[in-house]
Amino acid sequence: MWPFSTANERQAEAMSNILAENAYERRLERATYNIKLIVAVLVSTSLTFLTLVGMDIWLNINPEAVWNWIRGK
């Protein structure tokens, strides 16, 4: 005789679907996290570069001037 009743089979199928949905959502959350991380790294790198270039162009503060200021020359 089959060990599961119809109600047990429906419950097992429902639980299986819920677990599959949870796994899919976790996968999407990981993908979203990775995309956010990549965007954050690119944006922060770009802002740093643009800040340094802007300081060099408009304020005439370049790395050599900063290094000389630190060493007291």
Biopython code that builds the backbone (N, CA, C, O; Angstrom):
import numpy as np
from Bio.PDB.StructureBuilder import StructureBuilder

atoms = [
    (1, "MET", "N", (0.850, -1.177, 0.000)),
    (1, "MET", "CA", (0.000, 0.000, 0.000)),
    (1, "MET", "C", (0.898, 1.243, 0.000)),
    (1, "MET", "O", (1.953, 1.266, 0.633)),
    (2, "TRP", "N", (0.455, 2.263, -0.720)),
    (2, "TRP", "CA", (1.210, 3.505, -0.829)),
    (2, "TRP", "C", (1.207, 4.221, 0.517)),
    (2, "TRP", "O", (0.141, 4.373, 1.113)),
    (3, "PRO", "N", (2.364, 4.670, 1.020)),
    (3, "PRO", "CA", (2.426, 5.205, 2.386)),
    (3, "PRO", "C", (1.836, 6.610, 2.549)),
    (3, "PRO", "O", (1.611, 7.044, 3.679)),
    (4, "PHE", "N", (1.582, 7.329, 1.452)),
    (4, "PHE", "CA", (1.121, 8.709, 1.577)),
    (4, "PHE", "C", (-0.336, 8.821, 1.188)),
    (4, "PHE", "O", (-0.776, 8.214, 0.212)),
    (5, "SER", "N", (-1.072, 9.587, 1.943)),
    (5, "SER", "CA", (-2.444, 9.877, 1.545)),
    (5, "SER", "C", (-2.414, 11.037, 0.561)),
    (5, "SER", "O", (-1.358, 11.626, 0.330)),
    (6, "THR", "N", (-3.517, 11.358, 0.002)),
    (6, "THR", "CA", (-3.589, 12.459, -0.949)),
    (6, "THR", "C", (-3.247, 13.779, -0.262)),
    (6, "THR", "O", (-2.573, 14.622, -0.853)),
    (7, "ALA", "N", (-3.694, 13.967, 0.961)),
    (7, "ALA", "CA", (-3.391, 15.198, 1.701)),
    (7, "ALA", "C", (-1.889, 15.319, 1.953)),
    (7, "ALA", "O", (-1.321, 16.404, 1.829)),
    (8, "ASN", "N", (-1.250, 14.209, 2.305)),
    (8, "ASN", "CA", (0.198, 14.241, 2.529)),
    (8, "ASN", "C", (0.948, 14.553, 1.248)),
    (8, "ASN", "O", (1.941, 15.280, 1.266)),
    (9, "GLU", "N", (0.485, 14.013, 0.150)),
    (9, "GLU", "CA", (1.132, 14.285, -1.128)),
    (9, "GLU", "C", (1.002, 15.756, -1.492)),
    (9, "GLU", "O", (1.965, 16.368, -1.955)),
    (10, "ARG", "N", (-0.179, 16.329, -1.288)),
    (10, "ARG", "CA", (-0.376, 17.752, -1.583)),
    (10, "ARG", "C", (0.497, 18.616, -0.680)),
    (10, "ARG", "O", (1.083, 19.599, -1.134)),
    (11, "GLN", "N", (0.583, 18.252, 0.595)),
    (11, "GLN", "CA", (1.401, 19.010, 1.525)),
    (11, "GLN", "C", (2.881, 18.920, 1.142)),
    (11, "GLN", "O", (3.590, 19.925, 1.188)),
    (12, "ALA", "N", (3.344, 17.751, 0.773)),
    (12, "ALA", "CA", (4.744, 17.586, 0.363)),
    (12, "ALA", "C", (5.028, 18.382, -0.906)),
    (12, "ALA", "O", (6.089, 18.993, -1.032)),
    (13, "GLU", "N", (4.095, 18.377, -1.832)),
    (13, "GLU", "CA", (4.286, 19.142, -3.067)),
    (13, "GLU", "C", (4.304, 20.640, -2.775)),
    (13, "GLU", "O", (5.108, 21.378, -3.345)),
    (14, "ALA", "N", (3.416, 21.087, -1.886)),
    (14, "ALA", "CA", (3.391, 22.504, -1.526)),
    (14, "ALA", "C", (4.692, 22.919, -0.845)),
    (14, "ALA", "O", (5.233, 23.986, -1.135)),
    (15, "MET", "N", (5.192, 22.085, 0.051)),
    (15, "MET", "CA", (6.453, 22.398, 0.727)),
    (15, "MET", "C", (7.611, 22.411, -0.269)),
    (15, "MET", "O", (8.515, 23.240, -0.164)),
    (16, "SER", "N", (7.584, 21.511, -1.216)),
    (16, "SER", "CA", (8.627, 21.476, -2.244)),
    (16, "SER", "C", (8.606, 22.755, -3.069)),
    (16, "SER", "O", (9.656, 23.317, -3.382)),
    (17, "ASN", "N", (7.401, 23.215, -3.423)),
    (17, "ASN", "CA", (7.292, 24.464, -4.187)),
    (17, "ASN", "C", (7.789, 25.658, -3.381)),
    (17, "ASN", "O", (8.459, 26.540, -3.919)),
    (18, "ILE", "N", (7.463, 25.687, -2.097)),
    (18, "ILE", "CA", (7.910, 26.786, -1.242)),
    (18, "ILE", "C", (9.435, 26.794, -1.141)),
    (18, "ILE", "O", (10.060, 27.851, -1.226)),
    (19, "LEU", "N", (10.030, 25.620, -0.960)),
    (19, "LEU", "CA", (11.489, 25.542, -0.879)),
    (19, "LEU", "C", (12.143, 25.967, -2.188)),
    (19, "LEU", "O", (13.183, 26.627, -2.181)),
    (20, "ALA", "N", (11.536, 25.590, -3.310)),
    (20, "ALA", "CA", (12.082, 25.990, -4.610)),
    (20, "ALA", "C", (11.996, 27.500, -4.781)),
    (20, "ALA", "O", (12.929, 28.125, -5.285)),
    (21, "GLU", "N", (10.870, 28.091, -4.360)),
    (21, "GLU", "CA", (10.734, 29.543, -4.463)),
    (21, "GLU", "C", (11.746, 30.246, -3.570)),
    (21, "GLU", "O", (12.336, 31.251, -3.969)),
    (22, "ASN", "N", (11.949, 29.726, -2.370)),
    (22, "ASN", "CA", (12.934, 30.327, -1.469)),
    (22, "ASN", "C", (14.335, 30.247, -2.052)),
    (22, "ASN", "O", (15.096, 31.210, -1.959)),
    (23, "ALA", "N", (14.684, 29.130, -2.643)),
    (23, "ALA", "CA", (16.006, 28.983, -3.260)),
    (23, "ALA", "C", (16.172, 29.968, -4.408)),
    (23, "ALA", "O", (17.237, 30.563, -4.570)),
    (24, "TYR", "N", (15.117, 30.140, -5.206)),
    (24, "TYR", "CA", (15.161, 31.076, -6.330)),
    (24, "TYR", "C", (15.333, 32.505, -5.814)),
    (24, "TYR", "O", (16.121, 33.274, -6.364)),
    (25, "GLU", "N", (14.595, 32.860, -4.759)),
    (25, "GLU", "CA", (14.712, 34.206, -4.194)),
    (25, "GLU", "C", (16.102, 34.441, -3.620)),
    (25, "GLU", "O", (16.652, 35.530, -3.782)),
    (26, "ARG", "N", (16.679, 33.453, -2.956)),
    (26, "ARG", "CA", (18.045, 33.611, -2.436)),
    (26, "ARG", "C", (19.041, 33.812, -3.573)),
    (26, "ARG", "O", (19.966, 34.618, -3.462)),
    (27, "ARG", "N", (18.850, 33.081, -4.661)),
    (27, "ARG", "CA", (19.735, 33.239, -5.815)),
    (27, "ARG", "C", (19.610, 34.644, -6.394)),
    (27, "ARG", "O", (20.614, 35.261, -6.753)),
    (28, "LEU", "N", (18.388, 35.151, -6.487)),
    (28, "LEU", "CA", (18.185, 36.512, -6.986)),
    (28, "LEU", "C", (18.804, 37.541, -6.046)),
    (28, "LEU", "O", (19.386, 38.526, -6.500)),
    (29, "GLU", "N", (18.679, 37.318, -4.740)),
    (29, "GLU", "CA", (19.285, 38.243, -3.777)),
    (29, "GLU", "C", (20.800, 38.260, -3.906)),
    (29, "GLU", "O", (21.414, 39.324, -3.825)),
    (30, "ARG", "N", (21.408, 37.099, -4.104)),
    (30, "ARG", "CA", (22.870, 37.057, -4.297)),
    (30, "ARG", "C", (23.270, 37.774, -5.576)),
    (30, "ARG", "O", (24.265, 38.497, -5.594)),
    (31, "ALA", "N", (22.505, 37.582, -6.645)),
    (31, "ALA", "CA", (22.815, 38.259, -7.909)),
    (31, "ALA", "C", (22.668, 39.767, -7.743)),
    (31, "ALA", "O", (23.496, 40.531, -8.240)),
    (32, "THR", "N", (21.620, 40.198, -7.047)),
    (32, "THR", "CA", (21.417, 41.628, -6.807)),
    (32, "THR", "C", (22.555, 42.197, -5.985)),
    (32, "THR", "O", (23.042, 43.289, -6.277)),
    (33, "TYR", "N", (22.989, 41.476, -4.958)),
    (33, "TYR", "CA", (24.104, 41.930, -4.136)),
    (33, "TYR", "C", (25.365, 42.088, -4.977)),
    (33, "TYR", "O", (26.082, 43.079, -4.844)),
    (34, "ASN", "N", (25.638, 41.110, -5.844)),
    (34, "ASN", "CA", (26.841, 41.188, -6.680)),
    (34, "ASN", "C", (26.777, 42.365, -7.638)),
    (34, "ASN", "O", (27.782, 43.041, -7.858)),
    (35, "ILE", "N", (25.604, 42.619, -8.212)),
    (35, "ILE", "CA", (25.456, 43.753, -9.125)),
    (35, "ILE", "C", (25.646, 45.064, -8.373)),
    (35, "ILE", "O", (26.323, 45.966, -8.865)),
    (36, "LYS", "N", (25.054, 45.179, -7.183)),
    (36, "LYS", "CA", (25.225, 46.392, -6.377)),
    (36, "LYS", "C", (26.689, 46.597, -6.014)),
    (36, "LYS", "O", (27.186, 47.723, -6.038)),
    (37, "LEU", "N", (27.374, 45.520, -5.681)),
    (37, "LEU", "CA", (28.787, 45.620, -5.323)),
    (37, "LEU", "C", (29.621, 46.130, -6.496)),
    (37, "LEU", "O", (30.465, 47.009, -6.325)),
    (38, "ILE", "N", (29.385, 45.583, -7.676)),
    (38, "ILE", "CA", (30.139, 46.002, -8.858)),
    (38, "ILE", "C", (29.859, 47.461, -9.178)),
    (38, "ILE", "O", (30.783, 48.214, -9.483)),
    (39, "VAL", "N", (28.596, 47.871, -9.113)),
    (39, "VAL", "CA", (28.247, 49.269, -9.388)),
    (39, "VAL", "C", (28.894, 50.190, -8.352)),
    (39, "VAL", "O", (29.413, 51.248, -8.706)),
    (40, "ALA", "N", (28.865, 49.801, -7.090)),
    (40, "ALA", "CA", (29.463, 50.635, -6.041)),
    (40, "ALA", "C", (30.970, 50.792, -6.245)),
    (40, "ALA", "O", (31.511, 51.883, -6.059)),
    (41, "VAL", "N", (31.640, 49.722, -6.622)),
    (41, "VAL", "CA", (33.087, 49.802, -6.860)),
    (41, "VAL", "C", (33.385, 50.711, -8.052)),
    (41, "VAL", "O", (34.295, 51.537, -7.994)),
    (42, "LEU", "N", (32.625, 50.558, -9.120)),
    (42, "LEU", "CA", (32.849, 51.399, -10.300)),
    (42, "LEU", "C", (32.571, 52.871, -10.007)),
    (42, "LEU", "O", (33.339, 53.741, -10.420)),
    (43, "VAL", "N", (31.489, 53.152, -9.305)),
    (43, "VAL", "CA", (31.146, 54.539, -8.987)),
    (43, "VAL", "C", (32.186, 55.151, -8.063)),
    (43, "VAL", "O", (32.622, 56.280, -8.290)),
    (44, "SER", "N", (32.590, 54.432, -7.028)),
    (44, "SER", "CA", (33.565, 54.995, -6.096)),
    (44, "SER", "C", (34.918, 55.219, -6.767)),
    (44, "SER", "O", (35.586, 56.218, -6.501)),
    (45, "THR", "N", (35.320, 54.300, -7.628)),
    (45, "THR", "CA", (36.579, 54.472, -8.354)),
    (45, "THR", "C", (36.497, 55.681, -9.286)),
    (45, "THR", "O", (37.437, 56.471, -9.371)),
    (46, "SER", "N", (35.380, 55.818, -9.976)),
    (46, "SER", "CA", (35.204, 56.952, -10.883)),
    (46, "SER", "C", (35.208, 58.273, -10.124)),
    (46, "SER", "O", (35.838, 59.236, -10.560)),
    (47, "LEU", "N", (34.512, 58.327, -8.996)),
    (47, "LEU", "CA", (34.483, 59.567, -8.216)),
    (47, "LEU", "C", (35.863, 59.930, -7.686)),
    (47, "LEU", "O", (36.245, 61.100, -7.688)),
    (48, "THR", "N", (36.602, 58.940, -7.238)),
    (48, "THR", "CA", (37.961, 59.202, -6.758)),
    (48, "THR", "C", (38.840, 59.750, -7.877)),
    (48, "THR", "O", (39.559, 60.731, -7.691)),
    (49, "PHE", "N", (38.775, 59.107, -9.037)),
    (49, "PHE", "CA", (39.578, 59.553, -10.176)),
    (49, "PHE", "C", (39.192, 60.970, -10.588)),
    (49, "PHE", "O", (40.060, 61.816, -10.802)),
    (50, "LEU", "N", (37.891, 61.226, -10.698)),
    (50, "LEU", "CA", (37.445, 62.558, -11.119)),
    (50, "LEU", "C", (37.803, 63.625, -10.090)),
    (50, "LEU", "O", (38.115, 64.757, -10.461)),
    (51, "THR", "N", (37.763, 63.281, -8.801)),
    (51, "THR", "CA", (38.161, 64.228, -7.763)),
    (51, "THR", "C", (39.641, 64.571, -7.885)),
    (51, "THR", "O", (40.021, 65.739, -7.801)),
    (52, "LEU", "N", (40.469, 63.556, -8.083)),
    (52, "LEU", "CA", (41.909, 63.812, -8.219)),
    (52, "LEU", "C", (42.218, 64.627, -9.473)),
    (52, "LEU", "O", (43.045, 65.538, -9.428)),
    (53, "VAL", "N", (41.575, 64.314, -10.571)),
    (53, "VAL", "CA", (41.798, 65.077, -11.809)),
    (53, "VAL", "C", (41.299, 66.510, -11.634)),
    (53, "VAL", "O", (41.958, 67.456, -12.067)),
    (54, "GLY", "N", (40.134, 66.672, -11.000)),
    (54, "GLY", "CA", (39.607, 68.017, -10.771)),
    (54, "GLY", "C", (40.508, 68.848, -9.883)),
    (54, "GLY", "O", (40.704, 70.038, -10.132)),
    (55, "MET", "N", (41.061, 68.228, -8.841)),
    (55, "MET", "CA", (41.988, 68.960, -7.974)),
    (55, "MET", "C", (43.238, 69.380, -8.739)),
    (55, "MET", "O", (43.773, 70.465, -8.512)),
    (56, "ASP", "N", (43.697, 68.534, -9.634)),
    (56, "ASP", "CA", (44.890, 68.848, -10.414)),
    (56, "ASP", "C", (44.601, 69.968, -11.407)),
    (56, "ASP", "O", (45.437, 70.851, -11.598)),
    (57, "ILE", "N", (43.433, 69.945, -12.039)),
    (57, "ILE", "CA", (43.126, 70.929, -13.087)),
    (57, "ILE", "C", (42.749, 72.280, -12.483)),
    (57, "ILE", "O", (43.326, 73.305, -12.846)),
    (58, "TRP", "N", (41.773, 72.285, -11.555)),
    (58, "TRP", "CA", (41.210, 73.553, -11.094)),
    (58, "TRP", "C", (41.915, 74.133, -9.884)),
    (58, "TRP", "O", (41.942, 75.353, -9.727)),
    (59, "LEU", "N", (42.480, 73.315, -9.033)),
    (59, "LEU", "CA", (43.120, 73.827, -7.825)),
    (59, "LEU", "C", (44.639, 73.747, -7.872)),
    (59, "LEU", "O", (45.314, 74.185, -6.940)),
    (60, "ASN", "N", (45.173, 73.197, -8.937)),
    (60, "ASN", "CA", (46.620, 73.004, -9.101)),
    (60, "ASN", "C", (47.226, 72.255, -7.918)),
    (60, "ASN", "O", (48.336, 72.556, -7.478)),
    (61, "ILE", "N", (46.483, 71.279, -7.415)),
    (61, "ILE", "CA", (46.994, 70.413, -6.349)),
    (61, "ILE", "C", (47.254, 69.044, -6.973)),
    (61, "ILE", "O", (46.323, 68.267, -7.188)),
    (62, "ASN", "N", (48.514, 68.753, -7.261)),
    (62, "ASN", "CA", (48.844, 67.467, -7.857)),
    (62, "ASN", "C", (49.579, 66.610, -6.829)),
    (62, "ASN", "O", (49.988, 67.115, -5.783)),
    (63, "PRO", "N", (49.748, 65.339, -7.112)),
    (63, "PRO", "CA", (50.399, 64.451, -6.134)),
    (63, "PRO", "C", (51.808, 64.905, -5.743)),
    (63, "PRO", "O", (52.218, 64.753, -4.593)),
    (64, "GLU", "N", (52.530, 65.452, -6.692)),
    (64, "GLU", "CA", (53.883, 65.907, -6.368)),
    (64, "GLU", "C", (53.845, 67.062, -5.378)),
    (64, "GLU", "O", (54.665, 67.109, -4.461)),
    (65, "ALA", "N", (52.918, 67.988, -5.540)),
    (65, "ALA", "CA", (52.786, 69.110, -4.608)),
    (65, "ALA", "C", (52.384, 68.619, -3.219)),
    (65, "ALA", "O", (52.871, 69.129, -2.210)),
    (66, "VAL", "N", (51.511, 67.646, -3.172)),
    (66, "VAL", "CA", (51.088, 67.092, -1.881)),
    (66, "VAL", "C", (52.266, 66.400, -1.198)),
    (66, "VAL", "O", (52.474, 66.557, 0.005)),
    (67, "TRP", "N", (53.031, 65.637, -1.969)),
    (67, "TRP", "CA", (54.181, 64.933, -1.400)),
    (67, "TRP", "C", (55.225, 65.926, -0.878)),
    (67, "TRP", "O", (55.808, 65.718, 0.186)),
    (68, "ASN", "N", (55.453, 66.993, -1.623)),
    (68, "ASN", "CA", (56.399, 68.022, -1.165)),
    (68, "ASN", "C", (55.886, 68.717, 0.087)),
    (68, "ASN", "O", (56.673, 69.047, 0.974)),
    (69, "TRP", "N", (54.571, 68.948, 0.175)),
    (69, "TRP", "CA", (53.986, 69.576, 1.353)),
    (69, "TRP", "C", (54.135, 68.674, 2.576)),
    (69, "TRP", "O", (54.421, 69.147, 3.676)),
    (70, "ILE", "N", (53.936, 67.360, 2.370)),
    (70, "ILE", "CA", (54.084, 66.423, 3.491)),
    (70, "ILE", "C", (55.521, 66.398, 3.987)),
    (70, "ILE", "O", (55.765, 66.386, 5.193)),
    (71, "ARG", "N", (56.472, 66.392, 3.062)),
    (71, "ARG", "CA", (57.894, 66.341, 3.457)),
    (71, "ARG", "C", (58.419, 67.702, 3.901)),
    (71, "ARG", "O", (59.542, 67.786, 4.399)),
    (72, "GLY", "N", (57.641, 68.770, 3.734)),
    (72, "GLY", "CA", (58.042, 70.093, 4.205)),
    (72, "GLY", "C", (58.947, 70.843, 3.265)),
    (72, "GLY", "O", (59.730, 71.688, 3.697)),
    (73, "LYS", "N", (58.855, 70.546, 1.978)),
    (73, "LYS", "CA", (59.713, 71.261, 1.021)),
    (73, "LYS", "C", (58.981, 72.446, 0.426)),
    (73, "LYS", "O", (59.542, 73.168, -0.399)),
]
sb = StructureBuilder()
sb.init_structure("model")
sb.init_model(0)
sb.init_chain("A")
sb.init_seg("    ")
for serial, (resi, resn, name, xyz) in enumerate(atoms, 1):
    if name == "N":
        sb.init_residue(resn, " ", resi, " ")
    sb.init_atom(name, np.array(xyz, "f"), 0.0, 1.0, " ", f" {name:<3s}", serial, name[0])
structure = sb.get_structure()
